[in-house]
């Protein structure tokens, strides 16, 4: 089972070469972090090879282990474990104890479970019902198939689907055994929408384990939602979002002191103004790894030629997503994937008297095959829907707004609040960060969505810019002001450099991490983690 087609197609685990800086980091970690005590308590983390994250993990894992009386262990169900990455994690105490080697004795049972699960699959909706005992796995299987095989949707007659399902049950069986033998005090996952980490994530939720996301600039911890929604636990839509910091509800902002509210809105206004001017050297963008950091802003200078034909008809814009990238990352969606969403939307668009324009997602991944898949799927959409005008992904949003549109449609994109800020009615098609606000139309049923498509030329919505500023403040600034760490793994001077991503991915970050080590940094991180853990006993400022 170790060399199946699926395993060969799982995300490649790119790690650093063993150069001098890497050797220095390993020696540094071994000196810095003391041996761990023998205990059944475990801080469990997914092996993630991004260099700044590994540096941040060394602090987070050891401080969490000390404070929860645990040892550090790691898991990895991806492809091709890099021995250098493995050695870096070992150097700060994180031993790999959960992985493909944990699944070999479960192969026969995994095959049987896959047979039983697939025997009940008659349509795409049935995939979402696949589960292990009371743990839903179907949405992870669905999104993993799309991501690993670069497809727009799942094909039931594809033999690769069976391999994904069987592999999912292998991981589940290994997790069942692991969580029965260990008391996991904290989980730091990676790529929760996909089976290689998502299955571990689901087991942690079921076992009541606190789950955290970690950022390296600034050094910041975030709770991940682990609360089940009311309803049938066999429905994947009742399981938590796979992203941290999901809720940014108005009542959170309303609970802040008036002075902080005023400062927060001003910070949001200034950041939004820079963003809409196409300025990308912004801390907000750097923190969140926006595509603009790598290739230019979506609000770049307008071009010299008009984007829209002057027909006199109402204009509607559809903002595409990456087709292969986790359509079910949030708690619920009106459609199983982005292909089904567009089939529903563009088929009905053909029945209107409006001009419909589609802008592909501007992000160009490091993954060549994902780029090719997005281009292939977009070309097929152009063939299927000749009445729709497809724009270049490089078309400036500033130019789109300047020429004017009557409405915009997205599933859950950040464009929902960006276009609303300019007075454009925006229609979403599922759960999203703005879901608690009324500056967008959040369709809850397909019938409602159909009505919004047909009446897109006369959508009336009261958009209060102040609400968007409040949301934006909560989304980008509030977590760091509420509990500031005053520590960054990345040098501040790097943040405005055009080659930031290259610097972060080089072993120069290891050198900086070692050279910037100090008792003061240790104290700041330790105090931050102490404060973060202490806050877990109080009502969360961001939890539902």
KOLSEKOL-629862 format. One record per atom (N, C-alpha, C): residue in three letters; x, y negated, z negated. Coordinates in pm, whole numbers, plus 50000, padded with zeros to 5 digits. Layout:
N
ALAXYZ...
end
This chain:
544
UNK500835012150000UNK500005000050000UNK500864987550000UNK502154989249963UNK503004977449945UNK503344970550076UNK503124977250188UNK503524971150315UNK502354970550413UNK501154968150364UNK500004967250452UNK500054954450532UNK499204953950634UNK499124942050718UNK498794929750635UNK497854931250539UNK497464919750459UNK498654914450381UNK499424923450319UNK500544918650239UNK501564911450326UNK501744916150448UNK502694909350537UNK502194895650576UNK500854893950574UNK500274881150615UNK499994871650499UNK500204876250378UNK500014867150264UNK501004855650272UNK500654844650207UNK501464832650214UNK502924835750184UNK503804831450270UNK505224833850250UNK505694826450126UNK506524833350046UNK507024827249922UNK508404821449951UNK508424808749983UNK509684802350020UNK510384797349895UNK511564802349869UNK512284798049751UNK513624792049787UNK514304786449688UNK515574779949713UNK516714789849732UNK517714785549804UNK518934793449816UNK519704792249685UNK520604801849660UNK521404801549538UNK522644793049563UNK522434779849565UNK523574770849582UNK524074766549445UNK525044757349445UNK525644753249319UNK524664746849223UNK523744738549276UNK522764731849190UNK521824742049127UNK521474752349203UNK520584762649149UNK521284770649039UNK522544774049062UNK523304781048957UNK523404772548832UNK523634759648851UNK523734750548736UNK522404750148659UNK521284749948732UNK519984749648667UNK519764762248584UNK520124773748640UNK519944786448568UNK520784786448441UNK522034781948450UNK522874781348331UNK522314771248230UNK521844759948280UNK521254749748195UNK520064755348119UNK519164762048189UNK517974767548124UNK518344777848017UNK519314786348048UNK519704796747952UNK520274790747824UNK520984779547838UNK521524772947719UNK520424765747641UNK519494759747715UNK518524750747653UNK517434758047576UNK516924769047631UNK515744775447574UNK516134787647492UNK515704787847368UNK516074798647276UNK515294811347309UNK515814822947271UNK515094835547296UNK513744835447226UNK512774842447288UNK511414842447235UNK511204853947138UNK510304851647046UNK510004861946947UNK509164873047009UNK509194884646946UNK508404895946993UNK506974894346940UNK506034893847030UNK504644891646994UNK503754896647107UNK502504899447076UNK501544903347180UNK500914891147246UNK501134879247189UNK500604866947248UNK501444862847369UNK500754858247474UNK501454855247599UNK500974842147658UNK501904833647700UNK501624822647791UNK501924827947931UNK500884828748016UNK501004835048147UNK501014824348255UNK501964825248347UNK502044815348453UNK502304822048588UNK501694816248691UNK501944821048826UNK503274815948876UNK504034824648942UNK505324820548997UNK505094811549118UNK505524799249105UNK505334789149209UNK506704783349241UNK507074783149369UNK508464780449405UNK508794765849434UNK507824756749420UNK508114742649444UNK509074737749335UNK510184732049375UNK511284729549282UNK510914720349164UNK510284708749187UNK509934700449071UNK508984707448974UNK508084715749029UNK507154722948943UNK507884732848854UNK508874739648909UNK509634749148827UNK510324742048712UNK510854730148737UNK511494722448630UNK510474718748522UNK509314713848564UNK508274710148468UNK507774722348392UNK507654733548461UNK507174745848397UNK508094750148282UNK509394748148298UNK510324752748193UNK509984746048060UNK509654733148064UNK509264726047942UNK507884730447895UNK506904730247984UNK505534733447945UNK505444747647887UNK506064757247953UNK505944771047909UNK506564773047772UNK507754767647750UNK508424769647622UNK507714762347508UNK507254750247533UNK506554742947427UNK505214749647396UNK504494754147499UNK503234761047475UNK503474774047400UNK504504781447439UNK504804794147372UNK505124791947224UNK505904781647196UNK506254778847056UNK505024775146974UNK504154767047032UNK503014761946957UNK501884772146944UNK501844782147030UNK500784792247022UNK501334805646976UNK502584805846930UNK503164818246881UNK503214829046985UNK503654825447106UNK503594834747220UNK504954835847288UNK505044845747373UNK506174846647465UNK505684842747604UNK506604840747696UNK506244836447832UNK506314848447926UNK505294850248006UNK505324860348112UNK504774854248240UNK505064860648352UNK504684855248482UNK504014865948565UNK503224861248663UNK502584870448758UNK502824865448900UNK502784874748994UNK502924871049135UNK502354882149222UNK501344878649304UNK500744888049397UNK500864883049540UNK501824874549564UNK502054869749700UNK502984878849776UNK503524873549883UNK504384881549968UNK505854878649938UNK506684889049939UNK508124887549938UNK508694879649822UNK508734885649704UNK509274878749589UNK510724874549616UNK510994861649601UNK512324856349621UNK513134858649493UNK514234866049501UNK514994869049378UNK515574856649312UNK515844846049389UNK516384833849330UNK515314827049244UNK514094826149298UNK512984820549221UNK512754828749095UNK512794841849109UNK512594850648995UNK513644847948888UNK514874845648930UNK515964843048835UNK515794829548766UNK515284819648838UNK515034806548777UNK513984807948666UNK512904815248694UNK511884817048592UNK512424825048473UNK513204835248501UNK513804842948391UNK514694834148304UNK515364824648368UNK516334816448293UNK515674808048186UNK514374804948201UNK513704797648092UNK512704806548019UNK512854819848034UNK512114829147951UNK510904835648012UNK510584832348139UNK509364837648203UNK509694850248282UNK509414861648224UNK509654874448292UNK508434878248374UNK508684883848492UNK507594888548578UNK507094901848524UNK505854902148475UNK505304914348416UNK503984918548480UNK503484910648574UNK502204913848640UNK502364910848789UNK502304921348870UNK502484919649014UNK502114932349087UNK502584933349212UNK502214945049291UNK502704958149228UNK503804957349155UNK504304969349087UNK503304974348982UNK502384965548940UNK501374969448841UNK500184976548904UNK500144977449036UNK498944982449104UNK499074996649158UNK500295002249160UNK500505014949232UNK499635026249178UNK499435026649048UNK498635037648991UNK497135035649010UNK496745024249067UNK495325021249085UNK494865022649230UNK495715027549317UNK495405027349460UNK494155035649494UNK494035047349437UNK492875055849468UNK491575049249420UNK491605043649301UNK490405037149249UNK490055024649330UNK491085017149373UNK490835005249454UNK490175008849587UNK490615019849647UNK489995024349773UNK488535028049751UNK488265034749641UNK486885038649612UNK486005026249589UNK486515016549512UNK485755004349486UNK485514996549615UNK486514996249703UNK486344989349831UNK485294996249916UNK485315009649918UNK484295017149992UNK482895013549943UNK482705013549811UNK481395010749753UNK480964996449782UNK481894987049769UNK481544972949791UNK481164970449937UNK481944975750029UNK481684973150171UNK480454980550221UNK480104991650156UNK478894998850196UNK477654990350175UNK477744980750083UNK476594972150053UNK476594959250135UNK477614957250218UNK477724944850296UNK476984946450428UNK475934938650447UNK475174938650571UNK475314925350646UNK475674914850573UNK475834901650634UNK476864893850554UNK477164881750599UNK478204873850534UNK477864870450390UNK476584868150362UNK476194865050224UNK476534876450129UNK476494888750178UNK476784900250093UNK478234900450045UNK479124894450125UNK480534893950081UNK480644886349950UNK479874875549937UNK479944867349817UNK479434874849693UNK478754886049712UNK478214893549599UNK479184904249549UNK480314905849616UNK481284915849573UNK481864911649438UNK481894921049345UNK482434917949214UNK483084930149152UNK483874927749050UNK484464938348969UNK483844937348831UNK483034947348797UNK482244946748674UNK481414933848676UNK481644924548581UNK480844912248582UNK481634900248633UNK482744902948701UNK483594892048751UNK483394890848902UNK482894879448946UNK482644877249089UNK483954875249162UNK484124882349273UNK485344881449353UNK485054877849499UNK483764878149538UNK483434876749680UNK483874863749742UNK483714852549670UNK484124839749727UNK485634839049746UNK486394845549657UNK487854846149672UNK488224854349795UNK487514865449814UNK487754873849932UNK487454866050059UNK486344859050061UNK485924851550180UNK486964841050217UNK487364832850120UNK488314822150150UNK489704827650181UNK490074838850119UNK491384844750147UNK491454850250289UNK490384856550334UNK490334861450472UNK490564849850568UNK489844838950547UNK489974827250636UNK491394821650633UNK491964820650514UNK493294814550499UNK494404823550550UNK494374836250515UNK495464845250551UNK495484848750699UNK494294848750760UNK494204852750901UNK493904841150994UNK493864828950941UNK493694816751021UNK492424817451107UNK491334820951043UNK490054822051111UNK489094811251060UNK488124807651143UNK487124797751101UNK486034804051016UNK485814817151035UNK484774824050961UNK485164838650948UNK484444846150866UNK484734860250846UNK483994868450951UNK484674878551006UNK484054887851101UNK483894901451032UNK482664905851021UNK482374918150948UNK482964930451015UNK483184929951146UNK483724941551217UNK485244941651220UNK485874932351152UNK487334931351151UNK487904940851046UNK488754950651085UNK489304959950985UNK490154952850879UNK490624940750908UNK491414933550808UNK490574929650686UNK489264928850703UNK488404925550590UNK488514936450484UNK488524949050528UNK488644959950431UNK489954959050354UNK491024955550423UNK492314954650356UNK492304943750249UNK491644932450280UNK491534921650181UNK490744926450060UNK489644933350084UNK488784938049974UNK489544948049888UNK490224957549952UNK490964967549875UNK492084961049794UNK492754951549853UNK493824944649782UNK493274936749663UNK492084931049680UNK491454923649570UNK491184932849452UNK490684944749480UNK490414954149371UNK491704959249307UNK492764960349384UNK494054964049325UNK494474953749220UNK494374941049257UNK494744930449163UNK493824930649042UNK492524932749067UNK491554932848956UNK491844944048858UNK492174955748908UNK492474967048820UNK493734964548739UNK494734958448801UNK495954955048728UNK495664944548621UNK494804934848655UNK494444924448557UNK493634930248441UNK492724939348472UNK491944945648365UNK492864952148263UNK493854959248311UNK494814965848224UNK495644955648146UNK496084945248215UNK496954935248152UNK496224927648041UNK495024922748071UNK494294914747971UNK493804923247853UNK493704936347873UNK493344945147762UNK494514947147667UNK495724945947719UNK496924948747638UNK497554936147580UNK497204924447633UNK497844912047590UNK496814901947544UNK497214893647450UNK496384882247410UNK496964869947479UNK496334865947587UNK496834854647665UNK496344841847599UNK497284833347557UNK496934821047486UNK496794809147581UNK497324810247702UNK497204799547802UNK497564805247937UNK496904800148040UNK497204804148178UNK497524791648260UNK498614792348335UNK498964782148433UNK498924788848572UNK497804787748642UNK497664794848770UNK498204786548887UNK498184792649005UNK498454785449129UNK497494790649235UNK497104782149329UNK496244786149441UNK495024794449397UNK494254789049305UNK493114796349249UNK492034800049350UNK491904793449467UNK490854797649561UNK491134811049629UNK492354816449617UNK492724828449693UNK493014839949598UNK492894852249651UNK492924863949564UNK494244865349489UNK495354861049547UNK496654863749484UNK496764857049347UNK496044845949326UNK496024839749194UNK494594838449140UNK493624837549231UNK492244835549189UNK491684846849105UNK492124859149131UNK491624870449052UNK492104869148907UNK493364865648890UNK493914863448756UNK493144852148687UNK492874841648761UNK492124830148712UNK490744834448662UNK490054842948739UNK488714847548700UNK488764856248574UNK489764864648562UNK489884872848441UNK490134864048319UNK490934853548336UNK491184844448225UNK489894837548181UNK489074833448277UNK487784827248244UNK486914837048165UNK486844849448213UNK486004859348147UNK486504862548005UNK487824861547982UNK488384864547851UNK488514852147762UNK487984840847806UNK488004828847724UNK489374822547708UNK490234824447804UNK491594819047797UNK491594804447844UNK492204795247770UNK492354781547821UNK493234781447946UNK492804773848047UNK493514773448175UNK493924758948202UNK495174757248244UNK495714743748261UNK496404742248396UNK496324730148448UNK497124726248564UNK498204716748515UNK499344717148582UNK500484709048541UNK500974700748657UNK501174687848633UNK501794679048732UNK503194675348686UNK504044671948782UNK505414668348745UNK505674653348757UNK504804645948828UNK504934631348830UNK503554624948820UNK503254619048704UNK504014620548580UNK503804634448522UNK504624638248425UNK504424651048357UNK503054650248289UNK502124658248335UNK500744657148286UNK500054670648291UNK499324673548186UNK498514685648177UNK497054682248198UNK496334691148264UNK494904689248285UNK494174702148250UNK493064700648178UNK492184712148157UNK491584716348290UNK491474729248311UNK490654734248419UNK489334738948360UNK488264736448433UNK486934739948385UNK486804755048371UNK486374759548256UNK486154773948236UNK484714776848194UNK483854766848200UNK482474768648154UNK481594774048266UNK480924785148239UNK479974790748334UNK478704782248336UNK478164779848455UNK476894772848465UNK475754782348428UNK474654776648386UNK473494784848350UNK472974792148474UNK472614804548457UNK472094812348568UNK472774825848579UNK472564832248689UNK473064845848713UNK474594845748726UNK475344852248638UNK476804852448650UNK477294860148772UNK476394867848835UNK476774874948958UNK476754865649080UNK476304853349061UNK476284843349169UNK477544834849157UNK478374834749261UNK479654827649253UNK479464812749228UNK478294807449261UNK478044793149242UNK477894789249096UNK477794799049008UNK477694796248866UNK479044797048796UNK480084800648872UNK481434800948817UNK482064787048832UNK483054783848751UNK483624770348753UNK484344767148884UNK484544754248907UNK485364749649018UNK486774755249004UNK487434756849117UNK488804762049117UNK489844750749111UNK489364738449092UNK490244726849080UNK490144720948940UNK491204714448891UNK491124708048760UNK490394694748766UNK490054689648649UNK489484676148638UNK488294674248731UNK487374683648725UNK486314683048825UNK485324671748803UNK484964668948678UNK483904659148654UNK484464645348625UNK483894635448691UNK484274621448671UNK482984613448654UNK482114618148566UNK480754613048556UNK480724598748504UNK479684591048540UNK479574577148496UNK479614575548345UNK479064585248271UNK479034583748125UNK480424584048064UNK481394590148135UNK482774590048085UNK483314575848087UNK483094568848199UNK483534554948208UNK482784546248109UNK481494548648095UNK480674540548004UNK481134541947860UNK481784552947826UNK482244555147690UNK483554548247657UNK484184542047757UNK485444534947732UNK485184521247673UNK486204515847605UNK486094502347551UNK485964492347666UNK485244481347646UNK485044471447753UNK486344466547814UNK487364464747732UNK488634459647786UNK489264469847881UNK489184482447844UNK489734492747933UNK488894494148059UNK487594492848048UNK486754493148167UNK487164482248266UNK487384470148214UNK487764459048301UNK489114461748366UNK490074466448288UNK491404469548344UNK491314480848445UNK490474490648414UNK490354502048504UNK489784498248639UNK488734490148638UNK488144485948765UNK489114477348846UNK489864468848777UNK490824460448848UNK491914468948912UNK492404478948839UNK493414487948894UNK492874495449016UNK491614499649008UNK490994506749121UNK490844497549241UNK490394485149217UNK490234475649328UNK491554473249399UNK492614471349322UNK493924468749382UNK494424480849460UNK494254492849403UNK494714505049471UNK493914507549598UNK492604505549593UNK491774507349712UNK492144497349820UNK492404484849780UNK492794474749879UNK494074478749949UNK495054483549874UNK496304488049937UNK496044499850030UNK495234509149982UNK494934521050062UNK494274517150195UNK493314507950191UNK492604504050313UNK493454495250405UNK494564490150354UNK495514482850438UNK496554492150501UNK496454505050470UNK497394514750526UNK498704515450452UNK498774509850330UNK500014510150252UNK500114523650182UNK501194530850211UNK501304544450157UNK502324545550045UNK503154535250025UNK504134535649916UNK503444532249786UNK502564540549746UNK501694537949632UNK501794549749537UNK501904547149408UNK502054557749309UNK500894567549313UNK499704562349339UNK498534571149344UNK498704581549453UNK499094577049572UNK499264586349682UNK500384596249654UNK501464591349595UNK502584600149565UNK502184610749464UNK501414606849364UNK500994616349261UNK500174627749321UNK499314624449411UNK498334634349457UNK498714640849589UNK499944637749639UNK500404644649758UNK499504642649877UNK498954630649893UNK498064628050005UNK498794629650137UNK498094633650244UNK498734634950373UNK499484622350414UNK499004610750370UNK499654598250406UNK501104597950361UNK501424604850254UNK502784605050205UNK503734610450311UNK503234619050398UNK504104625850491UNK503994620850634UNK502904614950673UNK502764612250815UNK502114598950848UNK501834590850750UNK501204578150778UNK499764578150729UNK499244566250707UNK497934564950647UNK496804567250746UNK495664572550695UNK494464573650778UNK493884559850806UNK494324549750732UNK493874535950753UNK495004527650813UNK495664533250912UNK496764526450980UNK496234514951066UNK497144507751130UNK496754496751218UNK495854501851330UNK494784494451362UNK493914498651472UNK494664498951605UNK494194507451695UNK494784508151829UNK494264497151919UNK494824496452037UNK494454485752131UNK493204489052211UNK492854502052221UNK491694506052298UNK490524509352205UNK489314506752253UNK488114509452173UNK487954524352148UNK487444527752032UNK487194541651995UNK485844546152047UNK484844537452036UNK483474541252067UNK483004534752198UNK482194542352271UNK481554536852391UNK480394527852347UNK480194517052421UNK479124507652387UNK477844511652460UNK477104520652397UNK475884525752458UNK474624519452399UNK474784512652288UNK473624507052219UNK472914516852129UNK473344529552131UNK472724539652045UNK473424539951909UNK472724544351807UNK473364545651675UNK474564555051681UNK475584552051603UNK476814560151602UNK476934567751471UNK477244580651482UNK477424589151365UNK478814595351370UNK479464596051255UNK480804601651246UNK480784614151160UNK481474624551207UNK481664636851129UNK483154638251100UNK483504639150974UNK484904640550934UNK485184655350904UNK486044661450985UNK486324675650971UNK487274678350854UNK487284690850812UNK488194695750710UNK489174705450776UNK490194709850700UNK491034720850748UNK490174733450748UNK489994739450864UNK489064750650876UNK489454762550791UNK490754764750772UNK491214776750703UNK491494774350555UNK491134762750504UNK491584759150371UNK490424758050271UNK490084769250208UNK489224769950090UNK487914762250100UNK486994766250187UNK485694759450192UNK484884761150063UNK485214771249982UNK484454773849859UNK485244770249733UNK486084760149744UNK486934756449630UNK486114750449516UNK485004743849549UNK484154738049444UNK483094748149400UNK482204743949313UNK481274753549251UNK480224758749347UNK479774750349439UNK478744754949532UNK478864746949661UNK478324752449767UNK478304745749897UNK477034749949971UNK476564741250060UNK475374744650138UNK475684755250244UNK476974756350281UNK477344765450389UNK478534774050346UNK478614785950405UNK479664795350366UNK481054790650405UNK481144783550518UNK482444778950566UNK482224766750655UNK483304760750700UNK483184748450778UNK482644751050918UNK482834763150969UNK482294766651100UNK480774767151093UNK480214773450991UNK478764774050976UNK478194760050954UNK478884751950874UNK478464738050852UNK478324730550984UNK479334731651071UNK479314724251196UNK478294729751294UNK478094742851292UNK477054748551379UNK475694742851341UNK475424742151213UNK474154736551165UNK474064721751201UNK475114714351173UNK475084699851192UNK475054696051340UNK475954701451420UNK476064697051559UNK474914702251645UNK474364713751612UNK473184718651685UNK472014709151667UNK471834704451545UNK470754694951520UNK471084680951572UNK472364677651573UNK472784664751629UNK472394663651775UNK472414675051846UNK472074675051989UNK470614671252012UNK469784672451910UNK468364669351924UNK468054654751892UNK469074647051855UNK468864632951821UNK469234623951939UNK468864611351929UNK469234601352029UNK470434593051984UNK471304599051903UNK472454591851851UNK473724596151924UNK474744587751918UNK476084591351964UNK476844597451847UNK477284609851863UNK477984616951756UNK479474617751788UNK480294614151691UNK481754614651704UNK482324623451593UNK483334631251629UNK483964640351534UNK485444636951526UNK485934634951404UNK487364632451383UNK487984644451311UNK488944651451375UNK489614662551307UNK490394657651185UNK490614666751094UNK491354663350973UNK492794659351011UNK493304648350954UNK494624643550996UNK495794651250938UNK495564659250835UNK496684666150771UNK497284676550866UNK498594676250880UNK499294686250960UNK500184694350867UNK499774706650840UNK500444714850741UNK501834718950787UNK502654722650690UNK503944728850720UNK503754741950793UNK502554747550781UNK502254760650837UNK501874758950985UNK502734763151073UNK502494761751218UNK501234769051259UNK500974780751204UNK499814788451244UNK498514781851200UNK498554774651088UNK497344767351047UNK497084755851143UNK498144748851184UNK497984738351285UNK497344743951412UNK497884755051459UNK497384761151581UNK495924765651564UNK495604770851448UNK494224775351423UNK493264763451426UNK493624752551361UNK492764740751362UNK492564735451504UNK493644735251581UNK493544730551720UNK492664739851803UNK492834752951783UNK492054762751858UNK490574761751825UNK490264760451697UNK488874759751654UNK488224746851702UNK488974735851696UNK488444723051744UNK488164723551893UNK489074729751970UNK488854731052114UNK487604739252143UNK487374749652064UNK486174757952083UNK484914749952050UNK484984741451949UNK483844732951915UNK483524723352030UNK484564717852090UNK484354708952204UNK483644716052318UNK483994728852338UNK483334736552444UNK481884739452408UNK481624742752281UNK480274746452238UNK479334734452229UNK479884722752203UNK479054710852182UNK479524699352271UNK479244700452401UNK479724690252495UNK479094676452474UNK477994675952400UNK477334663052376UNK478044654952268UNK479014660852202UNK479714654152093UNK481054648852142UNK481444637152095UNK482714630952132UNK483754634252025UNK484864640252066UNK485904643851971UNK487034633651978UNK487364628051864UNK488404617851855UNK489754624351824UNK490804616751842UNK492124621151797UNK492184620251646UNK492864629651579UNK492994628551433UNK493794616251391UNK494524610251485UNK495314598451453UNK494524585351465UNK493284585951509UNK492474573751518UNK492364567451379UNK492584554451371UNK492574547451244UNK491154546051189UNK490984549351062UNK489694547050998UNK489364532150991UNK490374523850987UNK490124509350988UNK489454505251119UNK489904511351229UNK489304508051358UNK487874513451365UNK487664525451314UNK486324531251312UNK485374521951235UNK485814517251120UNK484964508451040UNK484764494951108UNK485794489951174UNK485684476951241UNK484684477551357UNK484704488551433UNK483784489851546UNK482364493451500UNK482274499751383UNK480964502051323UNK480374515751346UNK479894521851237UNK479144534351245UNK477914533051155UNK476914541151184UNK475664540451108UNK475614550250992UNK476384561151001UNK476434570950893UNK477644579850913UNK478064586350805UNK479204595450812UNK478844608350738UNK479314619750790UNK479014632850733UNK480324640050698UNK480394645450577UNK481534653450532UNK480984664150438UNK481794674450410UNK481374684250310UNK481734679050171UNK483044676650150UNK483464671650018UNK484714662950026UNK484934656250138UNK486164648750157UNK486244635850076UNK487494630950058UNK487684617949991UNK487104606550073UNK486874609050201UNK486234598850284UNK484844595250233UNK484274603650147UNK482924600950095UNK482894587950016UNK483894585749931UNK483894573049858UNK484574561949938UNK485484565450026UNK486184555250105UNK485224548050201UNK484414555650272UNK483484549550367UNK482314542950294UNK481894548950183UNK480814542550105UNK481254528950054UNK482524527350022UNK483024514549972UNK482874503550077UNK482814507750203UNK482614498250313UNK481154497550356UNK480254502850273UNK478834501550299UNK478244511850393UNK478984522250426UNK478494532450519UNK477734543250441UNK476524546750482UNK475844558250420UNK476614571150449UNK476924578550346UNK477704590950359UNK476864602550307UNK476864613450384UNK476104625450348UNK477084636850321UNK477034642750202UNK477884654250168UNK477084667150185UNK477794678450180UNK477134691350202UNK477534701550097UNK477734696849975UNK478084706149868UNK478674698849751UNK479054706649652UNK479674701249532UNK480944693649570UNK481204682649499UNK482364674249532UNK482684665149414UNK483854658749414UNK484204650449297UNK483234639049271UNK482524634249375UNK481604622949360UNK480174627249326UNK479984639849295UNK478644645649286UNK477754638749182UNK478324632749079UNK477534626548973UNK477164612049003UNK477534607249122UNK477284593349158UNK476234592549269UNK475634580649279UNK474554578749377UNK474984570249496UNK476274568049514UNK476714560249631UNK476844568849756UNK476574581949744UNK476474590949859UNK475134598249854UNK474724603749971UNK473614613149975UNK474184627149950UNK473814633649841UNK474284647049811UNK473144656949838UNK473124662349957UNK472054671649993UNK472144684249908UNK471044688349851UNK471014700249764UNK470454712549835UNK469784710449949UNK469234721650025UNK469504719250173UNK469414729950250UNK469604728450395UNK468444720650457UNK467264722050401UNK466114714450453UNK466354699450434UNK466874695750319UNK467194681650294UNK468294676950389UNK469294685450409UNK470404681950498UNK469884679850641UNK468994688450685UNK468404687250819UNK467684673850833UNK466944669950731UNK466224657150735UNK467214645450744UNK468304646350671UNK469294635450672UNK469984634350808UNK470164645450877UNK470744645051012UNK469784638151108UNK468524642251103UNK467544637051197UNK467254622151175UNK467434617551052UNK467134603451021UNK468404595450992UNK469504599851046UNK470794593651013UNK470874579151056UNK470014574751147UNK470054560851193UNK469334551351097UNK468644556651000UNK467904547950909UNK468014552350763UNK469214556750726UNK469444560750588UNK469644548250502UNK468824546850404UNK468924535250315UNK469444539850179UNK470554533950138UNK471164537750011UNK471714525149946UNK471514524049817UNK472014512549741UNK473404515849691UNK474414510249756UNK475804513049721UNK476344501749635UNK476684504949513UNK477304495349421UNK478804497949423UNK479564488649478UNK481024490449485UNK481634492749347UNK481034486849246UNK481554488649111UNK481534503349071UNK480514510749113UNK480454524949082UNK481614532549146UNK481954528749268UNK483064535349337UNK484384532049268UNK484524519749225UNK485734515949151UNK485854523549020UNK484734525548951UNK484744533248826UNK485144547748854UNK484534553548958UNK484904567148995UNK486384568049029UNK486854558749110UNK488244559049156UNK489204557849038UNK488854549448943UNK489694548048823UNK489754561448748UNK488604567748728UNK488584580448657UNK489354591248734UNK489264590848864UNK489874601048950UNK491394599648951UNK491904587248957UNK493324585148979UNK494104580348857UNK493494573148769UNK494254566448664UNK493954571148522UNK492684573648494UNK492264575948357UNK493004587348286UNK493204599048350UNK493874609948278UNK495264606048228UNK495944597448300UNK497314593648265UNK497344582448162UNK496294574548157UNK496194564248055UNK495674569847924UNK494784579647934UNK494194585547814UNK495254592647731UNK496164599447796UNK497224606647725UNK498514605347807UNK499184594047800UNK500394592047881UNK501574599947826UNK502374605647916UNK503554612947872UNK504824604647884UNK504814594347971UNK505994585847994UNK507184593848044UNK506904605148107UNK507974613648160UNK507654617448303UNK508664617248388UNK508504622248524UNK509694630948558UNK509424642048624UNK510524650648670UNK511214644348791UNK510464636448867UNK510994630148988UNK511494616148953UNK512674612249001UNK513154598548974UNK512204588149033UNK511964577648957UNK511064567149002UNK511534561149134UNK512834560449153UNK513394554349274UNK513044562349400UNK512794575249383UNK512484583649500UNK511104580849556UNK510194575849473UNK508774575849508UNK508454567049628UNK509254556949652UNK508994547949764UNK509834551349887UNK510584562149880UNK511434566049992UNK510624573950095UNK510884571750224UNK510124579050327UNK510414594050329UNK511544598150271UNK511904612450270UNK511654618850135UNK510624613950064UNK510314619249931UNK510134634349932UNK509354639350026UNK509074653850028UNK510354661850051UNK511264656550135UNK512524663650158UNK513384663850031UNK513384652649959UNK514154652149835UNK513594661749731UNK512264661849719UNK511634670749621UNK511894685349654UNK511964688549781UNK512144702449820UNK513614706649824UNK514514697249800UNK515944700449797UNK516384703349654UNK517564709149641UNK518064711949506UNK518634699449439UNK518534688049506UNK518874675449440UNK517984673149318UNK516764678149324UNK515874676649209UNK516404684449090UNK517054695749113UNK517674703249004UNK518784695048939UNK519604688749022UNK520694680648969UNK520154669148884UNK519124662448938UNK518534651448862UNK517944656448731UNK517274667748734UNK516634673248614UNK517684676048506UNK518804681548546UNK519864684648449UNK520484671648396UNK520804662448486UNK521494650148446UNK520614641148361UNK519304641848378UNK518404633248301UNK517944639648171UNK518464651348141UNK518104658048016UNK518584649647898UNK517744648447797UNK518114640747679UNK517194644447564UNK517634642247439UNK516734644447325UNK515464636047335UNK515574624047394UNK514404615447407UNK513364621647499UNK513824627247615UNK512864633747705UNK512224645847637UNK513034653647566UNK512484665147494UNK511414660647395UNK511704650047322UNK510764645347221UNK509464640447286UNK509594633047396UNK508404627747462UNK507514639147513UNK508134649247573UNK507354660547625UNK506724668247509UNK507514670647404UNK506974677947289UNK505814670347225UNK505984657347207UNK504904649347147UNK503664649447237UNK503894648747369UNK502764648847462UNK502004662047453UNK502714673147452UNK502044686147446UNK501324687847312UNK501944683147203UNK501274683647073UNK499964675847077UNK500014663847135UNK498804655547143UNK497764661947233UNK498204667847343UNK497284674347435UNK496574686047367UNK497324694447297UNK496724705947232UNK495824701647117UNK496214691047046UNK495354686046939UNK494024681146993UNK494064675347115UNK492834670047176UNK491894681247218UNK492404693447230UNK491544704547272UNK490524708147165UNK490804704147042UNK489864707346934UNK488744697146923UNK488894685646995UNK487864675346996UNK487044676447123UNK485854670247129UNK485074670447253UNK485894665047368UNK485934672347479UNK486754668247592UNK486194655747658UNK487084647247702UNK486664635047772UNK486304638047916UNK486644650247964UNK486394653048105UNK485604665748127UNK485414673648024UNK484734686448044UNK483224684348052UNK482564693548121UNK481094692648131UNK480464695247996
end
